[in-house]
Amino acid sequence: MAGTAAPVPGALLCALLWAAAAAAGGGPGDNPAPGAFGRVYRGAVNISAERVYAFAYRSEPGQVDAVRVYVNSSSENLRYPVLFVVRQQKGVLSWQVPLIFRGLYQRTYNYQEVSRTLCPSEPTPETRPSDQIIFVDVASMAPFNIAYELLVTRLENFQLETNKAFNFTASPSQPQYFLYKFPQDVDSVIINVVSDAAYPCSVVSVQDIVCPVYDLDHNVEFNGVYQSMTKQAAITVQRKDFPGEQFFVVFVIKPEDYACGGSVPSSIHGNVNRTWNLQRTKNLQVTIAPSIKKSVYIQAMFFSFLSFLSFYLGSVVVAFVHYIRVQRKASAGRLSPEHGSGMMTSSHPISASTPEGSSYGAIDESSSSGGRQLSSPERRPPAGSDTDSSVEEESDFDTMPEIESDKNIIRTKVFLYLSDLSRKDRRIVSKKYKIYFWNIITIAVFYALPVIQLVITYQTVVNVTGNQDICYYNFLCAHPLGVLSAFNNILSNVGHMMLGFLFLLIVLRRDILHRRAMEMKDIYTLDYGIPKHFGLFYAMGIALMMEGVLSACYHVCPNYSNFQFDTSFMYMIAGLCMLKLYQTRHPDINASAYSAYASFAVVISLAVLGVVFGKNDMWFWVIFSMIHVLASLALSTQIYYMGRFKIDGPDSDLGIFRRAVMVLYTDCIQQCSRPMYMDRMALLIVGNVVNWSFAIFGLVYRPRDFASYILGIFICNLLLYLAFYIIMKLRSSEKLLPIPMFCIVATAVVWAAALYFFFQTLSSWEETPAESREKNRPCILLGFFDDHDVWHFLSAAALFFSFLVLLTLDDDLDTVRRDKIPVF
């Protein structure tokens, strides 16, 4: 921006220039020519002739004066460039023309037009004006004349104003920087830079008031905080980081676009010098606006905690209402479906044939196994024995020698009831499911500690280097606190931790009530309803809390290298929910904790490999699709035959194929008209169609976000199984009580709202940092939280309601005999 020189008395100007000439003294090129601001000077230099210009001006008290020097030379001779040296009171700035910039693979770009802003003079404390002088030396070592042009101007719009947009133009050889001073009542500002064109790639830097100012491509990263930019950039600056309460905003245009995701034009490939002049100019607009005040931080924290504390209050109200209802039933006398007492008495038909300590699933064996006595009460452990003896922890958790043969008879029946799949000792099975809880705690500790250490290192690197391209924040809504750059993204994960802990308390309450009922020999606890095993519920609560912890860790510095922190426990939550849903009516044959967590480890490993190799490598998608399809078939076979499908035979090799051919012949040819297990077959056909569709979709389109692709597979399978379970439950004339019905509706509504905000993409580490910033959006909630933070809030509530659905879905069966509860 060209400006006009302040009026200077002629006598004073002549005196200054005479003094400069006398001080310089020497050869013909040493006598400075008086220069005027706003005037173009043309001349020629060679090895024996150089030019010196002197520009004098007066600086007013408290005023910051900035001077810009524009030079041009038509010469493209790199051997003999024109050298420009600008001397000021406290510094020297020099460059050559042609000005050379280096790109990728040592490509060079030459610019004949260069303009630089000189480091501004500091405001003087004097009450009267001070006189300043600038010398511009033009020289060359060429044996022949080289022409040049020189223009020196004073900038009128050097200081940026708050909430006022300012437009300007920059290029690689003509960088720009401006001054900003904090207003008295502002502690934090956000610098918002926009451009209509994505390219050329540019860099926005915030630097302290120190000379020299680093405003070229090769040194702009040496000082301050900086971001690469295509169409949008935003930097939050706090007053406390600048003791002088002012800073420079520097704008640099890069010679190539690869840093911003662009490609190098095919016409300049190779190590060839090219004259670009002003072909890479970019129009920019900068606006500096005050950021949020400290009171907004306090409001946001109160909102976050109070919102989820309301869930605690609601849970207390529901528990109190339930307690009142139980007390009323107890005072009125609880009646069973057979109008008998709820306590175990010798007059009850089941208690007469079931001694204390027998399996809770051994109900009326004549109805479940055709009159054959399958259990041996004499071999049961005594009822009072509930120790952690290692003798009880058998590999298959069976306590009856003949139960292995019984499995093949019972589990292959066409119509199965819950009593058929709940025959193992309650204590042994409970211990089996408690392993889920203890294992996930171990996994969480060993996983979280290095994660926390790593993200602290990431944040430290960002703060020390100033490179804001390391982390993929939503910079238009990234509110720092302490050393954290985006505190709002971390705070919004408090819901996962608070609701996960609340779910643990709800499960603990149910567990305590169940234990008390067991101690009282309550018949409805022993022989009615779904067997109560809480190990998986405890594991789900811990997983929800760890999802909040690891998501917060990920959002300390979200990037390509630590994406799995945010997704690992999402996979585990989805898997645990499916396991719990299956365990409800298959308590004896559910997967062990060791195999389940090993499967999760394989999935997480595949997710990491998919992000590394899944973008362009076709071989990875072929292998992954084959693994996906084969795993779906293997799991379907296991579910269809209730774990009794075994590939073995008398011959180790031929037996496998003989068994496979026999199964195909029996199930696909002899009984092709109708499968033996119709309901299971319907579920598995739909499930395989869905999974095969995912495999084909991945193979054809190869989605870039492989982590979300894997998560989508898990969620679709979970929703499919849950829908099948509810449909079969209603089809079996079972009912949904008000609480599970409310939870189902709340889950659907909250998940729909959460997914809406999830798909509002605000950043993407699959792209370059500059391209990711094009997706940044302002805050939408309390001026503090963005769309992704709302996703955190809603997804935490949705997961909590989803867990409650699984916890309360079969409460209506608490008064139904287990030999009357169908398995599906």
N, C-alpha and C positions, 0 to 999 in steps of 0.2 A: 504494500500500500504506500503510494508515494505521498509525501507530505511536503510542507513548505517550511523553510528555515525561519526561525525567530529573528526579528530585526536585531542586527548587531551594529553598533556604531562603527562607521568607516575607519576612524582613527584606531580603534581597538583592534579591528580585524587586520589592518596593515601592520600594526605593531606585533601581533601574534605571528603573522607570516614572516616578517623580517627576522623576528627572534628565532623562528624555526630554521630559516635559511642560514642564519649566522651559526646556529648550533650544528647544523648538518655540515656546512662548509666542505669543499672538495671539488670533485669532478663535475662535468657538465650535467650529468644525470642526477646529481645530488641536490641541486637547487629546486626546492618544492615549488610547484606552481599553485597559486591560490585556487581553490576549488569552490564551486557553488552548488548547493543542494538542488536537486531537480534538473540539472543540466547534463546533457550527454557530451562526453569528451571522447574524441577519436584521435588515434595516433598510431605509431609503429615503433617497435623496439627491436633491437638486435644485441649481439654480444658487446658492442661498444656504446650502445645508447639505451638508457633506461629513463623512465619517467617517475617523478614523485609528485603527488598531489597532497595538498594540505586543506582539510576542511575544519573550519572553526565554528563553534556555536556556543550559545549561552544556555545553561541549565538553570531553571527556576528552582527555588527551595521546595523540597518534598516531591519533586517531579521526577519520574523515570523516563529518560530519553532513550529511544531505540533508533538505530541507524541501520539501513539496509543498503548493501553494495551489490550492484548488478554489473556483470562483465560479460563480454562476448568476443569471440575471435573466430574468424572464418577458417583458420588453419586447422588441418587434421593431422599435422605432423606430430606423431607421438615422440619422436626423437628430440624435438626442440619445442617443448610446450611453452606457453606464456605463463610466467609465474606472477602471482598476485600476493602481496604481503600487506596486511592492514595492521598498523601499530596504534594501540590505544594507551591510555594512561596506565592500565594494569594488565595488559595482555597483548598477545600477538595472534593473529589469525591468518593462515596462508592456505592457498590451494593453487592448482594449475589448471590450465585450459589447453587442450581438451581434458576434462575431468573424467577419470576412468573409474567405472564401477565393475566389480566382478560378480558373476553369477555362478550357477551350478556348473560343476566340471570345468572351472576356470575360464568360462566364457567372459568376454569383456565387452563393455558398452561405453562409448565415448560421447560426451556431451560438450558442445561448444558454448552453450549459454549457461551461466552459473550465477545464482544470486544467493547471498547469505546475509542473515541478520547478525549484526555485531552484538556482543555481549553488552547489555545496556549499562549505562553509568548508574551507580548507586545514588539514591537520594542523599543530598548533603544536609547536615544538621544546621548549616548556617542559615541566617535569616535573609541573606542577600544572595543574588544570583552568582553562579560560578561559571567560569569560562573553560570550555573543553576544546581539544583539538585532536583530529584524527589524520594520520598519514597513510596514504595508499601508494605503495611502490609497485610499479609494473616493470618486469624485466624478462629477458630471454637469453639463452646461450646460443641462439641461432646465428649463423654467419650472414644471414640475410634478414631483411625487414619482415616482420610479422605484424599485421594490423590488429587492432583491438578497439573495443568500445567500453566506456566506463560511465556508470550512472550511480550517484550516491543520493539517497533520499532519507528523510526523517519520517518515521512511522507515526501516524496520527492515531491509529486504532491498535495500539500494541497491548493495551490492558483490557482483558475480557471483563464483561459485566455480568452480574448474577441475573439469571432468568432471561437473558437477552441473546438470541441466536446471532451468530456471526459467520458469514460466508467468506470463503477464500479459495485459492487455487494453489496447489503444490505439485512438484515433480521431483524425480530423483536428484537432479542438480539444483533444485530450487526449494529446499525444505523451508518450513515455517515453524515459528514458535512464538507463543504469546505469554503474557504475565497475568496471573490471577492473584488477588489478595482476598483473604477471608474477611467477610463482614464481621462486625463486632458480635452479633448474636448467633453466629453460625459456627457449629463445631465440626460439621461434616458436609461435604458436597459430592455430587455425582456428575462426572463429566460425560456427557452424551454426545457422540460424534456419529453423524450419518452422511451417507453419500448415495446418490442415485445409481451409480455404477459400481459393480462388484470389483472390477479391475481397472487400473493396476492395483496390486496389493500394496497396502500401506501399513505403517506402524505408528501407534499413538503412545507417547511417553510422557510421564510426569516426573520432572526433575527439580531438585532443590535449586535455590538461587546461588549457583556456583558457576564460575567461568573456568574453562570454556564450556559452552553448551554443546552436548553431543547430539548433533543433528544430521549426521550422514548415515547411510545404510550400514557401514562397517563399524560404527562406534555408538549407535543409538542405544544399544543394549548394555553399555558400560555403566550406566548410572540410572538410578530411579526405578520406577515401575513402568512396564510397557506391555502392550498388547498388539498383535497383528490384527488387521482389519480388512474386510471387503466392503460390506455395506453398512456395518454398524459396529460400534465399540462403546464400552461404558466402563469407567474406572471410578471407584469410590475413594475419595481422599479425605483423611481426617486431619483436623488442625494440629492434633498432638504430634503428628509425624513431621511437622515442619516448624521448627522453633521460630523462624522469621514470619510465620503466618502468611506465607506467600510461596508460589511455585511457578515454574514454567510448564506449559503444555506444548509438547513438541510433536510435529507431524512430519513423518518421513515417508517418501514413496520408494518402494523397493524396485530395483532394476528388473527383477523377474517375479513371476506370480506363483512359483511352485510352493512357496511357504504358505500361501493362502489356498492351495488346492488347485490352482490353475496350471496350465501346461505351457511349455515354451513353444512359440510358433515354429513351424517346421522350417521356415526360411532362415532361421538363425542357428540351427543346430551346428555344433562344431565350435572349435576354438577360433573364431573369426571376429575381428573388431568391427563393430557396427556403429554408425553415427545415428543417434536417436533424437538428438535435440529435444524438442518439447512434445514428442509423440506420446509420452506417458504422463500427461497431466491429469490431475484428478480434482474435481470440485468437492469440497467438504464443507460441512456445517457443524459448528460446535456450540453447545449450550451447556452452561454450568448452572445447576440448580441445587438448592439446599437439600440435603438428605434428611432422614427422619431424626427426631429428637430422642433423648434418652427415655422420655416418658412412654414412647411407642414401644420400646423394648420391654418395659415393665408391663404395659397392657397386653402385649403378645404373650408374655410368660404366664400372666394370670389367666388369660383366655385358654391357653394350652392345658394348664393343670386343672382349672375349674371344669372345663369341658369333659375331661375324662373322670374327674372326681364325681361328676353327676352319675356316671355308670355305677360307681360304688354305692351312691345313695339309692339308685334304683334297685340294685341287688339286695341291699339291706331291706328295702320295703317289700320286695318279693319274698325274701326269706321270712320276714315277720308275718306276712299274710299266710304263707305256707305253714308256719308254726301254729298260728291261730286255728287254721283248718284242721291240722293234725290233732290239736288238743280237743277241738269240738268232736272229732270222730272218736277219739279215745274216751271222752266222757259219755258219748252216746252208745259206745260199744261197736267196735268194728266187726263187720260181717264179711265172711269170705263168700265166693261164688257158691260154695256148697252150704252156706249158712253155718259155718263152723267157726271156731275161735281162730284168731290169728296167731296164737302161740302153739308150739309143738306139744301135743298131748297124745297119750296112747290110744285115744279113741279115734284119732284121725286115720283115714285109710292108708295114708302114705307112711306116717310115723310107725304104724304097726309092723311094717315090713322093712323099715329103714332105720338101722341103729345109728346112734350118734357117731359123728365122724365120717359117715359114708359120703360118697360123692354127691354133690348137690345136683348132678344130672341123672342119678339113678332113680328115675321115677317110673314106676309101673312098667317094668321091663316087658311084660306081656304085650303091652300096647305098642311098644316101639321095636320089638324084635321077634314078633310072632310067638311069644310064650316061652322063648328060650332064656334061661337064666344066664345073663352075660357077666354079671359082676359077682364077686365073692366078698360078702361083707366081712367075713372073718379075717381077710387079709388087709382090711383098711387100717390105717394108722388111727390111734385113739384121737377123740375129738379135741382133747386138751393139748395135744402135741402140735405146736405151731412154731417150732424152732427153725433155725436156719441150717439144719444138719446137711452136710454135703451128700449124705446118702440119698436124700430126697431129690437132689438135682441130677436126675438121670438124663441121658442124652435125648430120649424121646418123651420124657416126663410121664411114662406109663408106670402104673403101680400094680398092674395085673398081668401075669404071665401070658394069659390067653388073649389079651386085648389086641395083639398084632393080627391074629386071625379074625377077630371080631371086626376090625377096621374094614377089611375087604368085604365083609358081609353087610355091615351097616351103611358105609358111605356110598355103596353102589346101589342102594335102593332107589327106586324111582321117586318116591315121596319121602323126603327127610324132614324130621322135626328136630327142634333144638336139643331135646334130650339125647338124640343120637350123636350130636357133636359137642356135648358138654359132659363127657363121661370121666374125664381125668380129674384127679384130686384137685380141689379148689386151691389149696395152699401152694401146690407145685406150679399150677398155671399162673397164679398171681405172682409168684417169684419170677416166672418166665417173662411176664410183661413189665415187672419192675426194672428189669435189665434195660428196657428202653429208656427209662428215666435216668438211671445212673450213667448209662453210656452217653446220652446226649449232654449231660453235665460235663463229663470228661471231654467230649468233643468240643463243647463250647469254650471251655477254659483253654485248651491247647490251640484252638483256632483263633480266639479273640486276642490273646496276649500278643502274638507277633503282628496281628493286624493293627492293633492300637499303636504299637511301636513304629510300624511302617508309615501309617498316615501322619503321625507326629513328625516323622522325618520329611515327608512330602510337604507338610505345611511349613516346616522350618526352611526348606529349600526355596519355597515360593516367597517367604518373607525376606530371606537374605538376598536372593538374586533379583527379586522384583519381576521375574518372568511369569506373567499371568496367563501364558499359553500352556502352562503345565496342567492346570485344573480347568475342567469344563463346567463352570458355574453358569447360572443365569445372572449375568452381570448387571442387568437392569433391576434385579431384586436380590442382591447379595449384600446383606447387612453384617458388617464385621463386628466382632466383640472380642477384645483381648487379642490373642494371636490367631483366632479363627477368622477366616475370610468370609464365610457364609454361615453365620450362626443360625439364621432362620431355617436353613435346610437341616440342621442338626436338632434344633428344638422341636421341629414338627414330628420327630420320631419318638417323642416321649409317650405318645399314645400306645405304641406297640408294647413298651415296657410296662406301662401302668395297667393296660388291659390284660396283658399276659399274666401279670401278678394277680390281678383280680380273678382271672380264670383259675389260677392255681388255688386261690382261696375257696372258690366255689366247689372245685373238685375235692379239696381237702374236707370241706363240710360234708359233702356226700359220702366221702370215704369214712369219716368218723361215724356218721349215722349208720352206715352199712355195718361197720364193725360192731357197734353197739347192738344192732339187731341180730347179728350173728351170735354174739355172746348170750343174747336172750333167747336163742333158738327160735327166732321168729320164722314161722313156716313160709311166709311170703318171701322172705329173704333167702331161705335155703332151697326152696323147690319151685318157686314161681318167678316169672319174668326173666329178663335177660340177665345172665350171670354178670355180676359187677366186678370188673377188673379195671383199675384206675391207672395202671402204669403208663399206658399210651396217652391218656389225658394229661398226666403230669408232663410227659415228654412234649406234648403239643404246647402246653403253657410255656415251658422253657424255650421251645423253638420260637414262639411268638416274641418273647422278651429278647432273645438273641437276634431276631430279625431287626428289632429296633436298634440294638447296640451296633450291629454290623452295618445297617443302613446309615446310621449316624457316622460311623467310621468312613464309609464310602464317600459320604457327602462332605467330609472334611476336605477332600481333594478328589472329586470324581474324574476318572480318566480311564484310558484303555487298560492300564496295568492292574487296576484293583477293582474292576467291575464285578468280579465273582464274589466280593464281600457282600454285595447287595442282593445277590441272587441265590447263594448257596443254601441259606436256610429257607428260602421260598420253595426250593425243590423239596427240602425235607418236610416242610409243613404240608405240602400237597401230598407227598408220599405217606406221611403219618396219618393224614385224614383218610386216605383210601384204605390203609391198613386197619384203622379203627372201625371204619364202616364194614369191612369184611369180617373183622373179629367179632362184631356184635352177634352174628348168628353162626359163626364158625370158630368158637373160642378154642377148640382143641387143635385146629389145623392151621392157624395163622402163622405167618413167617416169624422166625426168631429175630431177635434184635440184631444179632451179628450179621445175618444175611441181609437184613433190611438196610442197615447202615453201610454195609459193603456195596450194596446196589446204589445207594445214594452217592457213595464215593466215585463209583464208575460214571454216574451221570454227570457229576461235577467235573470229572476229568474230561469227559466228552465235550462238555460246554467250553472248557478252556481250549481244547484242541479245535473246536469249531470256530471260535473267535480268531484263532491264529491262522488256521488253514482254510476256513470255510468260505472265504471271500471269493477266491478265484480257482481253487483247486477242485477239479471235478472228481478226482479220485477219492477225496475225503467224503463227498456227498454220496458217492456210490457205496462206500464201505459203511457209512453211517445209516443209510437207508436199508441196507441188508441187515445190519444189526438190529435196527428198529423193527423190521418185519419179523425176523426170526424170534426176537424177544417177545413180540406180541403173540406169536403162535405158541411159543413155549409156555407163556403165562396162561394163555387161553386153555391149553391142554391141562395144565395143573388145576385150574379153577373148575373146568368141566368135569374132571374125574375126582374132584375133592382130594387131590394129592395122592390118589391110588394108582396113577398111571406110572408104571415102571418099565423102563426099557432095559430088560435083561433077559437072559435065557440060558439054556444049558451050554450053548456055545457062545463064547465071549464076543465073537464077531458076527456070525450068522444069526444069533439070537436077536440082535437089535433089529435087523431087517425083517426077520420072521414076525416079530412082535408088531412092527409098524405095518406090515402088509395085513396081518390079522385084524388090527384095529380098523384100517381103512376098509377092508372087506366087510367087517361086521357092521360098522356104523354108517358106511356110505352106500353099500350095495344091498345087504340084507334088510336094513332098516332105513332105507333112503326116504321112504314116505314120511316118516316122523322120527325125529331124534328121541333118544331115550329120556333126556333131560331137556324138555322143551324150553322152559324159562331161561335156563342157563345158556342154552344155544342161542336164543334170541338176543340176549345181552352180548354174548361174545361175537356174534355176527356183526352187530352194530358197532361194537368196540373195535373190531378188526377193520371194518370199513373206514372208520374215523382215523385210525392209526395208519393204515395204508395210504389214505388220502394225504395225511401229513407227510408221509415219506415221499410220495410222488411230488407233492408241492415243493418240498425242499430240494428234491433232485432236479426239478425243472427250473424253479425260480431262484434257488440258492439265496435266501434272504440274508442280508448283511448282519442283522441283529440276531445272531445265533442263540444268544442267551435267552432272549425273549421268545424265540421259536421253541426252544426246549421247554420253557415255562408254560407256553401255550399248550403243548402236548400234555403236560401234567394236569393243567387246569381243565382241559376238555375231557380228559379221562375221569377226573374226579367228579365233574358235573354230570357226566353221562352215568356214572355208577350211582351217584346220589339220586338222580331222577329215576333210574331203574328201581332203586331201593324203595323210594316213596310210592311209585306206581304199584309195585308188588305188595307193599304194605297195605295200601288201600284195596287192592284186588283181593287180599286175604281177609277182608272184612275187619281189618284193624282200623283204628281211628287216630286222628291227630288231636292231642290236647291243646288247650288255648296257648300255653307257653311255647311249645315247639312250633305251633302255627304262627304265632307272632314272630318268633325268631326266623322262620323261613321267609316270611314277608319282608321283615327288616333286612335280612341278608340279601334278598333279591334287589330291593330298592337301593340299599347302600352300595352294593357292588356295582349297580348300573351307574350311579353317580360317580363312584370312584374311578371306574374305567373311563368315563368321559374325561376326567381330568388327567388320567394316565396318558391318554393319547394326545393330549395337548403338549407336543414335544417342545421343550424349552432349550434343549441342548442335545448334542450327540457326539460322543467320543469316536464314532465311526468316521467322522469328517475331520477336517483340519480345525484348529481352534477358531480361526477367522470365520469359516463357514458355519461353525456351531453358533457363533454369536449372532448370526443373522436370525436365528430362531428365538433369541432372548426376548422376553416380554416383561412389562412392569408388574408390580405386585397387585394382587386382586383382593386380598383379605387384610383388613386393618392397616393397609399400607406397609405390611411387613412380610406376609406370606404370599408366595406365588402359586401357580397351578399345581406344581409338583408337591408343594407342601400340603395343599388341600388333599391331594392323592394320598399322602402319608396319613393324614387324619382319618379320611374315610376308609382307606384300606385296613387300618388298624381296627376300626369299628366293625367293618365287614368281616374280617377274620374272627373277631370276638363272637359275633352273632353266628358265624358258621360253626365255630366250636360248640356254641350252646345248642345248635341244631343237633349235632352229633351226640351231645350229652343228654338231651331231653327227648329225642325223637321217639324212643320206645318206652316212655314212662307209662303209656297206657297198658303195657303188658305186665305191669307189676303184680296184677291179680290173676294172671293167666298161667295155667300149668305149662311147664316146658314141653311136655309131650303133646301139647296142642298148638305150639308156636311153630309155624312152618319155616323151613330154611330156604332161602333164595339168594 
